Amino acid sequence: MFASPRNQLPLFRFAHPSLFLAPLSRHPRHQSTHPPPPPPPPPPREPTSLDHELDRVCVSDRSFWTRKIHDLCTRHRNVDAALRLLDHLRLRGYRPDPLNLSSVVHALCDAGRFEEARRRLVSFVSSGYVVPDERTCNTIVARLLDSRDPRGTLRVIRCLADVKPGYVCSLTNFNRLIDQWCCISRPNYGHRVFLDMKSLGHRPSCVSYTTLINGYCKVGDVRAAQKLFDEMVEEGIRPNSLTYSALVSGFLRRRDGERARELIVRLWQVMKCEEDSFVSNAAFADLIDSLCREGFFDEVFQIAESMPQGLKAVAEEHAYGQMIDSLCKFGRHHGASRIVYIMRKRGISPSLASYNSIVHGLSKQGACMRACQLLKEGIEFGYLPSEYTYKVLVEALCQESDLPKAREVLHVMLNKEGVQKTRIYNIYLRSLCLVNNPTELLNVLVSMLQSNCQPDVISLNTIIHGFCKTGRVEDALKILHDMITGKFRAPDAVTFTTVISGLLDVGKSQEALDLLHHAILAENSKPSVVTYNAVLRGLFKLSKVKEAEDIFISMKNHGVAADCATYSILIDGLCNCNQVDKAKRLWDNVIWPSKVHDNYVYAALLKGICTSGDLDGACHFLYELVDSGVSPNNFCYNILIDKACKLGLKREAYQILGEMKKNGLAPDAVTWRTLDKLHSCVKVQSYSEDSSSQSEGSLPELIREERFKYS
């Protein structure tokens, strides 16, 4: 395949089979003049239950059919059956009413088919079949707004207004529509809806102005937001706490701290007079979130020290909880722990969820000492970490080799009510495998047995993995022997795979093959493709090609289908053992006909061919893949470009780059970095031999030109 010319490679492309199976047509002169016989009539359709019901109940019984359609849409959740029923009824002279339309639209929206709901609504209304009243129109529009598609909903509103000249959408629906335009960063479209709303006779409410002000502030247009705020005051509409918090967020986004502080002072005054506590809480949450998002953390701490004592509109627990939540959201977990210190000083205990988020975040950031300190302090008011937080914390402690504290956290979790102790031990065992400490693994196993906590197969597999990772395969074999003899849980395929991989890692290939044979004979632990892949990978590392080939044959004989990982291991192993020709034959005879191949397989073969020094063969292989309908990824092209650069073949490297672009792939950072190495020590000349002129330039200029060309 690889030594022959490109057009002689065995990736054949035949004509479509239907071309050979189609009958030959006669010449017009020899065709019969008789007309073709008419097609047979279709068999009569058997009557369905719907037909029987239509024959039994008169079409004029509107209450029955309205109830039937409503039941199909709501109780049975079968809107398609309701639509079929409507079609049959319309063929018999039934005219749908607004109740039918409302039922169908609501059912389509419940099924997530908003586009179809809009289309059918517009079709019914435009054709004059149904003209719903204003209340029904507003109900349907409110339901369609759940699609979060303001364009489609606006078309429906305009259609309803055309059919019903007196229809005016409700103020609530207009406010929701404005909000949806602002949520997709189109406040100018929302402003048009706002002006249309005013022209139709609606008086904008505080919600209308606040929504639009917030939309302008999110896109950074604070001037438009300020004009709306001034207009709001002139119209005699009193801004609420959310209006001020939205305006504050706009000035914070513009880094205008002075103006933002002035508005915050006015916000406190408005919040004290706010009648609705939900609005006050939402405004406070929005303010804290904006301060943290824009990096004004000192302002948050000042508020924590002083504001809650003088602000009665927001409960202290809610205020501090919102500060902790916002600080954790933006990665300031140390700052959140400072809020906890302020709370404890004032005799307030944080919520367990907030406290857990701080411990979790500190553990992920590597601040294990502070996390353990908070854990000890939290035990005093009933805090215990969640299972996931415990996992993150013990892993971080083990990575820092702080096993004494990791054991303390383990004992804390074991004393927690309602936990599965075996699972808690398993998490700790998995963390110990990160630090290669087999002695501690044995100590944990002994501790489990002494506390009458029987280890499951996951516990034992984790311990075996830890032993194999540190090269103590003999200890792993002892545990496996105890599992086979019944002292512990019976081994599974993962157990055998782990031990076999450990044996191959230390060079004991014969023992690994014997164990594989034992696993094949076992009833509950038949080796899977993962086990065979591990064996193949280990044998190729030991350069035992013959044994690997025998295992591959045995794998097929036992009915285990190879996957893409199997073939990539085989190709990579053969190429690393200097048997590239055998890898090519494997591709031609086995892999390509099997249709089980991916970019990892292509990359392994390309890398092997390039390593053997045959860049032309690698290029032919890649181009034939493309001609056969395969789409290799950037990694495959980068292998060829890297080899061309190492050989100093500038023209070939850029030709491959051109092929990459032709096939719809854009060069990535690795591509440009590889080309950068090609020109690192020499001045760059034009790589095209057919060019009539040559130019010299610096590396950055050429790379910039090429990036601009292929971007």
N, C-alpha and C positions, 0 to 999 in steps of 0.2 A: 504493500500500500504506500509506503513512504518513499521507496526508491524510484517508483515509476513516475511518469509525468502526471501533471494535475488532472488532465482529462481522462487518464486511464485508471484512476483510483477506484476501488471497489464500492464507493458510495454511489451506486447507480441511481439514475433518475428515469424511470419508465413513464410512458404515457399512461393516462388514467385508464383503469381496467374497463370502464364503461365504453371507451372508444373501440375496444376489441369485441365487446359483447353486443354492440348495437347492430341490428340487421341492415344489410345493404339496401339502399333505396333503388327503385327501378328508374329507368330513364323515362321522362315524360311521354315519349312516343309509345312506350310499351305499357303504360299504365291503363287500368281498366276505366271505361267511361261510365260504369254503373255507380250510382251514389252509394256510400257506405251504409250498412244497415243501421237503423236507429238504435241507440243504447237501450238496454232493457229498463223498464220502469223500476224505481226503487221499491223495496219491499214496504208494505204498509207498516206505519209506526204503531207499536202497541200503546194503548192508552195508559197514562200514568195516574198516580193518585191525585196529582194536580188537576188533570183533565176530569176525573170523577168529581172532584170538589167544585170545579167550575160548572159542571153540568147540574150538580145538586143544589148549589146556592146561586140565587139570581145576582147578576152583576149590579143591579140597582140597590142591593143591600150594602150600603156604604159603611155602616157601623161594623158589620162583620168583617169586611175586607180591610178596613182601617185597623181593626184590632188584630187581624191576621198578620198584616205587614208589620205592625208594631211588635208583635211577639217574635216574629222571625228576626227582627233587627236587635231586639233587646234580650229576650229570654234565650233564644236559640243561637244568637250571635252568628247568623247566617244571612249576611246582607246580599250575597249573590242569589240566594233563593228568593229573597224579597224582590230583587230587581227582575228576576224571571217572572215572578207572579205579576208584577206591575206591567210587564210587556204583554203577557197574555190578557190581562184585564183591559189594557188599552186597545188591543185588537178587537175586543168585544164591546167597545164603546165607553169604557170607564174613563173618567177624567180624574187624574190624581188631584188631591186637595193639599193644602199646606201641611196638614198633619202627616200625610204620607211622605211629602218631601222632607219634612223635618226629621222623621224617623230614619229615612235612608241616609241623609247627610250625616246625622249623628253616628249611625252605624259605620259608615265609611271612615269617618274620623277616628272612631274607636279602633278600627282595623289599621290605622296609619295610612289610609289611602286618601290623603288630603287633596292631591291634585285631581283625582277622579271625582271627589266630592264637589270641588269647585266647578269642574267641567259640567257635571250633571246639573248642578244648581243653575248655572248660567244658561244651559240648554233648555231646561224646563221653563225658566222665567222668561227668556227671550222669545220662546215659541208661543207664549201666551197660555200654556197649559195651566200654570199655577201662578197666582199673584198673591203671595203671602202678605199678611198684615204687618204693621210696623213692629209689633212685639216679636212675632216669629222671625222677622228679618234680623232684628238685633240678637236674638238667641242664636240664630245660625251663624251670624258674623262672629259672635263671641266664641263659638265652637271652632270656627275656621282659624281664628287667631292663635289657637293652640299649635298650629303648624309652624309658627315662627317664620312665616314667609310673608312679609308685609306687601311685596309686590302683588302676589296672587290675591291676597285679601283685599287690597285696594281696588283691583279690577272687579271683584265681586261687588264691592260697595258701590262703585260707579254704575255697574249694570243694574243693580237694584234701584238706584236713583233714577236711571233712565226709564225703567219700566213703571216705577211709582214716583211720579214727580214730587209728591209731598213727603217722600221718605227722607228722614234725616237720621243718620247713625247716632247712636247714643254717645254721651260724653265719655262714659267708661270705655267703650270700644275705641273711640278716638284716642284716648290717653294710652291705651294698650298699643295701638298702631304707632303712635309717636315713639313709645318706648322701644318697639321693635326696630324702627329705623335707627334709633340712637344706639341700640345694641350692636348693629352691624356697621357702626361708625359712619352713618349717613344722617347726621342731625339736620343738615340743610333740607333733606326730603321730609324729615319729621316736622321742620318748620313750615313747609308748604302745607302739610296736613293741618298744622296748627292754625294757619291763616284761613284755610278752607273751612275749618270748624267754626272760626269766628264769623266768617261770611254767611254761614248757614244758620246763624242765630244763637249758637252756643256761647255762653260766657265761660272762658277758661277758668278752671279751678286752680287751687294751689298745686295740686298733683300735676296738672298740665304744664305749668311753668317749671316746676321742680324737675320734671322728667326731661324737658328740653334743655334746661340749664345744665343738668348733669351730662347730657349727651354732648353739648358743646365743650364742657370742661374735659371730658374724656379724650377728645381729639385735640385739645390744647388751644381752642379758640375762646380764651377767657374774655376777650372784648365783647364778643357776641353774647356770652353768658351774663356779663355785667349789664349790658343793655337790656336784656330780658328781665334781669332782676329789678332794674330801675323802672321798667315798664310795669312790672308787677306791682310795685309800690304805688305808682301813679294811678293804676286801675283800682286801687283800694283793696287789693288782695293781700292778706297778711302772710308773709313768708313764715314757714314753720321750721323746725329744727333741721329737717332733711334738706331744705333749700339752702340753709347756711352751710351745712356740712358739704354739700355738693360744690358750692362756690369755693369753700376752703380748699377742697381737693384740686380745683383748677389752679388756684394761686400757688399751691405747693408744687404742682407739676411745673409751673413756670419759675420755680425757685424764688418766688417773691415771699420771703418769710415774714417781712414786716406787715404786709397787707393781710397775710393769712392769720397772724397773731391778733390783729385787730378784729377780724371776723370771728375768731375763736372766742374772744371776750364777749362779743355780741351773742354768740351761740349759747354761752352759759346763761345769759340773761333770758334768752328765748326758751331754753329748756326748763328753766325754773317755772315758767308760766304755761308750759305745755300741758294740755289736758290729757292727751293720749300717751300713756307710758310706752306703748309699742313704738310710736314715732320717736320718742326720746332715746330709747334703747337703740333703735336702728341708726339714728343720727350719730350717737356716740360710737357705735361700732364702725360706721363709715369714716368718722374722723380718725380714730385710732389706726384703722387700716390704711388710710391715706398717709398719715404721718410715717408709718413703718415702711410703706411702699417707696416713699420718696427719701427715706433715710434720716428723718428728723427724730431720732431715737431719744435724744436728750429731752425733747418736748414731752415725749411719752412718760419718761421718768419723772419730770416735773409735775405732770398731771397726776401720776400715781402718788406722789408725795403730798399734794395739796388739794386737788380738785374734789375727790370723792367726799371729803368732809363737808364741803360747802354746797354740794350738789345733791339735792334730795330726789331729783326726778329720775335718777338712775340708781338702781340698787348697787351697793358696793361689790357684792359677789359677782354681779354681771359685769361691772366695770373692770374689775381686776381679771376676770376670766377672759374678757375680750382682749385686754392687753397681752395676756399670756398667749392667747391664740394667734394674734397678729404677729407678735415677736417670733413665735415658733414658725409661723408660716414663712417668714423671711429669713430664717436661719439664725436668729438671735436668741439661742437657747440660754446662754449665760445671762442675757438681759431678762429673760423670762424668769430665771431663778432668782434674780434680784427682786422682781415683783412678788415672788413667793415670800421672800424675806420681809418685804414691807407688809404683806398681808399677815404674816405670823406675828409681827411686832404689834399689829393692831388687833390681834385676837381673832383673826378670820382664817379659817382653814380653806385652802383651795379645793376645787373639785378634783375627784380622783382622775377623771379623764384629762384635765389640764395638766395635772402633776405628771401623769404617765407620759404625755407628749414631751414634757421637758426632759425627763429621764431618757426617753427614747432618742430624742435629738442629740443630747449630750453624748450618748453612747455611740451614735453614728459618726459624730464629729471627733471621736477619740478622746473625749474628756471623761475618761472612766472614773478618775478619782472624785470629780464633782458629782458624777452620776451616782456613785456608791454612797457618797455623803448624803445626797438627797434621798436615796433609798432608805438609809438608816433613820433619817429624820421623818420620812413619810410613814414609817411603821408605827410611829407614835399616834397618828390620827387614822390608822386603819388602811394605809396604802400598801398594796402589793402590786408589783409590775404585771402587765399582761404577758401572755406566753411569748408573743413576738418580741416585746421589749426585753424580756429575759434572754431570749436567743441572741439579740443584738448585743446586749451587755456582756454576756459571758464570752461571746466570740471576741469582742474587743479586749476583754481582760486577758484571754488566752493569747491573743496576738501580742499583747504587751508582756507576756510571761508572768502575769500576776495571778498565779494559781491559788494562793491563799484567799484572795478576795473572790475569785471565781467560785471557790468552794462555799464561801459564806453566802453568796447569791444562790447557789444551788440549794443549800439548807433552808434558806428563806422560802424558796418556791416549793420545796417539799412539804413545808408546814402550811401551805395555803390550802384552804378547804376546796374540795371539788376538783382537784387537778388529777390527771393521770400520772402517777409517779414514774411509770416506765417511760412515758413520753418525755417527762422532764429530764430523766437520766439520759435519754437518747440525744436530746439537744446538747447536753453537757458533753457527752462522748464525742459528738460530731465536732464540737468546738475544740476538744483536746487534739483531734487529728490535725488541726491547723498548726500546732506547735511541736509535733513529733515527740510526744512524751508517752511511750508505751507503758512505763511504770505506773503512771497515773491512770491509764486505761485499766490496768489490772486491779488497781486499788478501787476504782469505781465499780468494777464487776464484783469484787469481794463485798463491797458495801451494799450493793443491790441484793446479793444473796443473804447477807446477814440481816437485812431489814425485811426479809420475806417478800421482796419485790422481784419476781421472776423476770429475767431478761427475755425479750422476744427476739425474733429472728433479725429485726432491725438493729437491736442492741449488739448482737453478736457479729453481724456483718460490719457494723461500724468499728468494733474492736479489731476484727480481722483486717479491715482496711488500714487501721492505724499501725498494726504490726507489719503488714506488707510494705507500707509506705516507708518505714524505718529499716527495712531489710531483715526483720526478725520473722522470717517465714516459718521457722520451726515452731514458734509459739502459735502462729496462725494455724498450722497443721494440727497442733494439739487440740485447739478449740474445735476445729472441723471434725476431728476424730470423736470428740465428746458429743458433738451434735449428731454424728452418724450413729453412734452407739446408744443414743437415747438419753444421755445425761442432760442435754439441753434440747431446745426446739430443733426440729429436723431442718437441714440446710435446704436452701432453694437455689435457683439458677444464679442469683446474685452472689451467693456464698462461693459457689464453685468458680464463677468468673473472677471474683476478687483474688482467690487463692491461686488460681492458674496464672493470672497476671503477675502476682507476686513471685511465683516460681520462675517465670520467664525473665523477670527483671533481674534476678540474681543468677541467671544462666542455667537453671535446672530444667532444661527442656524436656528430658525424658520423664521426669516426675510430673511435669505439667501435662504431657500427653497421656500418661497413665491416669491421672486424675480426670482428664476430659473423657476418657473411655469409661471410667466409673460413673461420671455424671450422665453419660449416654444411657447406661444400663439402669440408672435410678428411675423410679416411677414419678416422683413429685418434683424433679429438678432437671427436666430435659433442657439441654443447652439451647439457647436461642441464637439468633444471628449476632447478637451483641457478644455472646461468649466466643463464637467462632472468630469474630473480628478481633477480639482481644488476643486470641491464640495466634492468628495470622500476623498481627502487628508485632507480637513478641518474638515469633520465629524469624521474621525478616530482620529484626534488630540484631538477632544472633547470626544473621547471614545463612540461615538454614532454609534454602530455597526449596530443596526436594521435599522436606517435611511439610513446608507450607503448601506446596502443590498437593500433597497427599491429603492434607486437612481440607483443602478446598473441594477435592473430589469426594471425600467422606461427608462433607457438609451437604452436597447435592444428593448423595446416596441416602442420607437420613431425612430428606424432604425439607431441609431448611433453605429457603430462598435467599439468595444473595441480594443485598441492597447496594445503594450507591457508595456507602462507606466501605463495604467489602471490596468493591472494584477499585476504589481509590487507594486502599491499603495494598492491594495486589500490584497495581501499576507502580505505585511509589516504591514498594519493596523491591520489585524486579529491577526498576531503574537504578535504585541505590546499590544493588548487587551487580551492576554493570551487565544486565541482561535486557537491554532496551529492545532488541529484536524479538525476544519472547514476549515482552509487554505489548509490542505492536501486533503480534499474532493473537494475543489474548483479546485485544481490542477488536480486531477484524473478525475473529471466529466466535467470540463469546459475548463481549460487552455490547458492541453495536447491534447485533441481531436481537439481544435481549430487551433493548429499548429502556434499560435501567441505567441511566447515566445522567450526571449533572455537572455543574461547573467545577466541582472538586475533582471529578474524574478527568475532565479535560485539562485542568491545571496540572494534575499529577503527570499526565502523559506529556504535555508541553514542556514541563520542567525537566523531565527525564530526557527528552529528545534534545533540548537545548544543552543540558549538561554533557551529553555525548558529543557536542560540537556541531550538530547538524541543524543549523538555524534555518536553512532552506526547507528541510523536511518538516520542521515545526511550523513554518509559515504555510506550507502546503496543507498540513493537517488542519490548521485553524481555518484556512479559506474553504476547504472542503466541508467543514462543519457548517460554515455560514451558508454555502451553496445547498446544503441538505436541509435547511430550515432551522438549524440550531442557532441560538443567540448567545454566544459566550459573553461573559461579563468583563468588566474592566481588568480584573485580576489576570485573566488569560492574556489579554493584550499587553499588560504590563510586564509579564514574563518575557515575551518576545522583545519588547523595547529594551528591557534591562539587559538581555543577552546581546542585542545589537550594540548597545552602548558600551558594554564591556569589551566587545571586539573592535570598538572604534568605528563602527559602520554608521556614520551619520545619516547618509541618504536612506539606507534601509530602515533606520529607526523612525524617520519622519514619514516614510512610506507606510509603515505599520500604523503610525498615528493617523494618516489619512484614511486608511481602511477602517480604523476605529470610528472615525467620524462618519464615514459612509454608512456604517451599520447602525447608526443612531445612538452611539455612545459618546459622552463628553469626557475628555481627559480629566482625571481626578488629581488630587494633590500628589499621590505617589507617582503618577505619570510625569508631572512637571519636575518633581524632585529627581527622578531618574535622568531626565534630559538635562537637568542642571549639572549633574555629575559629568555628563558627556562633554560639557563646555567649560568645566571648572578651571582648566589650566591652559586653554588655548583660545585664541580669538576665533570668532565664529564666521564661517563663510557660508554662502548659500548652498543648501544641500541638493538643489536640483541641477543635474548635469545638462539639461536641455535649456537652461536659462541663458539668455544672451549676455547677461551682465552678472558680475559677481560683486558682492559687497561685504565689507568687514564691519563688525560691530561688537559691542560688548555683550556679555551674557544677559544682563537684565533687559536690554533692548529687544533681543531676539525672543526671549521667553515672553515678554509682554506682547510682542507682535503675534506670537503663536497662540497665546491665551486669548487675545482679542479675536483671532480668526476662528477659534473653535468654541468660543463661548456662545 
